[in-house]
Every structure is written in structure tokens, then in C-alpha cells.
Amino acid sequence: MLLASWGYGASTQIGTANRVFLCSLWVPKNCVIDEINIQCSTASAGKSFRIGLYGPDTSNTPADLPLLTESGNIAAAVGVIRYTATLSLQRGLYWLALSTEDATMAFLRQGSYTFFTAGIAPMLEGCYYGLGGWGAFTNPCPAVTILSAARVACAIHIQSWNEL
């Protein structure tokens, strides 16, 4: 089963070197995930992506949240970029993190507008923070800057749902 970060309004976002894009991801019930996917539409030879997850969030911002998992360098290629990681998540709000090594690579994003899903959870504005140079994500997440174009489209593969 897949859990997507956004449902419609897909477009392409060009990456920015040494910038970590963050978008909210609502997990509706306790689960174990085993894969995070993003879609690369433009790749750069010899360059990399990094994918991660911050959370869980109780204040509607990723700032100060712990980094739960990070992929390390994943070679850029057009198509689905897969990060395999087994992680137990509690019901709640998390923040997907994506970084590109240069300003040529592009990824699929979902819209650039603010909206809310009534009765479930707010789908919040995207945001970002800068890295001093290419490498690991900051842990915990530092202060962020709002950027609607930071809404990375992703798919999270659910290994199992947990009734806790």
C-alpha cells in the first residue's frame, strides 16, 4: 500500500544546490514503512539526491524535530528514486526531506498553493533550510523558510498497519 504526500496539481521543481526541501506528510494511523519514493524528472550525471524524514510533529513546523532517517547519497537518474528504510511511525504529521546536489536536477512536486484537508490534518506550506555544503541533513531540523514550491511529491510504501 502507498501513502502519498499530495494528491493533485503535480508539476516540476528544479532543485537548489545544498538546500533541503521539506513538505508535510500526514500518517493516518500507526504503521511500519519500508520505502520512500520520489520522482526525478531531470538528472545530472555524477550527482546525487538525499531523502529523509523528520518528526513526529506537534507544532506545525519541522524546526527542532529529530531526523528519523536519511538515505545518504542516491545517484540521480530520471524516474523513481527509491530509498529503502524500515521505520515504525505513529499516527501524526511528519516532514519529508529532499535535497539535490545541484541546481539542474528536478523532482515532481504537488502544486504551489495552500490548502487544508478538512477533518484529517492540515496540509501545510512547504519550506526549506540550507546546508553549508553537500552532505548529511541537519539533526535536529534547524529553523526553516516557507517556500510553497518545496512540496515534494512522494510515495511511502506501507509494510504493515499497526492497531495500537
N, C-alpha and C positions, 0 to 999 in steps of 0.2 A: 504494500500500500504506500502511496506517496502523499506527502503533505506539502503543499506549495505555499510560497511566501505571498504571492499575489495572484489574482485570478484573471485579470484582463488588462488591456491597454499596453501591451508589450511594445517596446521599442529598443533601440540600441544605445548603449552608453559607452563612450570611449574612456578608458582608464586614465589615471594620472599617476605618474611615477611616484612611488613612495607614499601613496595615500591609501588609507584603509576606509573603504565604503562600508557603511553599516545600515541594515534595514531590519525592522521588527518582524518577528515570526511568532505567531500565536500557536501554541501547542494545546489542543483542546482537552487532552487527558493524559495521564501518565503513560509513558511509552519507553521503548528502547529503540534507538535509531542505529542504523549500521552504514548509512551512506548519505553524503550531501553532494548534490549535483548543481552545477551552474552551466549556462550555455555560452560558449565563446563564439563570437561571430567574426572576429578578426584576430589573428595570432601573429606574433613576432618570433622569428626563428631564434632559438637560443635563449629566449626569455621565459619567465615563469609567472604563475598565479600563486596566491596563497588563499586558503579558505579557513575560516574559523567560526567559533560560536561563543558568544558571551551570555551570561545570565546566571540564574533567572532574575527577572526584573520586577521590581515593585514600585518604581518611581517614574516610569515612562521615559527613561533615558538610559543609554548604555554606560554613561560615565560612572566610574568606580566599580563596575561589575567585574567579577573574575572571568578570565579566559578559560573556558571549559575544555576546548580542544582547538588544535591548529594543525594544518596539513603539512607545513614545511613547503618547500618549492615543488610545484607541479608544472611540468613542461607545458607550455602553451601550444594548443592545437585547436583548429576550428572544429566545433562540435561540442559534445557534452564533456565537461571536465568533472571527473569523479574523485571525491575524497572519501575513502573508506575509514570509518571510525565507529566503534560501538560505544554508545553513550546512553545512560539512563537519564531521561528528562521527566520532571514533574510537570503537571499541568501549569501553564503560565506563559509569560512573554519572554522571548529570547531575542538576541540580536545576531544575525548572520553577518560575518565579516568577510570582505573580499578585497584583495589588493592585487594590482598588476605591476609588473616590474618596469613598464614603460608607458608612454602616452599614445601608443599605437594600438595596443590590444583593446578589444571591445567586448562587452558582455551584454546579455539580454537584461533589460530592466523592465519594470512594470509601471508605466505611467509616470507623470511628474505633477501630481495633484494630491491634495489632502482629502482623505475620505475616511469614514468610520463604518464598521460593520456592526449594526445595531444588535445588542444582546449578546455579543460574543466577546470582543475586545477591540480596543482602538487599533487601527492600522496606522501607525504613526509616521510622521515625516521622516525621510531618510536623513542620514548625517554622515560625517566623516571625521577622521583625525589624521594628522601627518606623521610619517615615520622620519627619523633623522637620516635614514638611508635604507636601502633594500635589506629586508631581513624579517626577523620574528615580530609578531604583533606585541603590543604593549600589554602587560598584565600587572594590575588591573587596567581596564579601559580608561584612558585619560579623558579630559574634557573634550567635547565634540562640537562641531559646527553643523548647523542644519543645512541640508542640500537635498532638495526633492529628487534630483537625478540619481541619488545614491540608492534607490530602491532596487536592489539586486533581485532578479527573478531566480528562484532556486527551487529544487525539489528535494525533500528529505525522505529517504526510504525508511519506513517504519518496520522494524524487525518484529516487534510484538507490542500490543497494547496491554497495559497493566491495570488491573482493577484494585487500587489500593485505597 
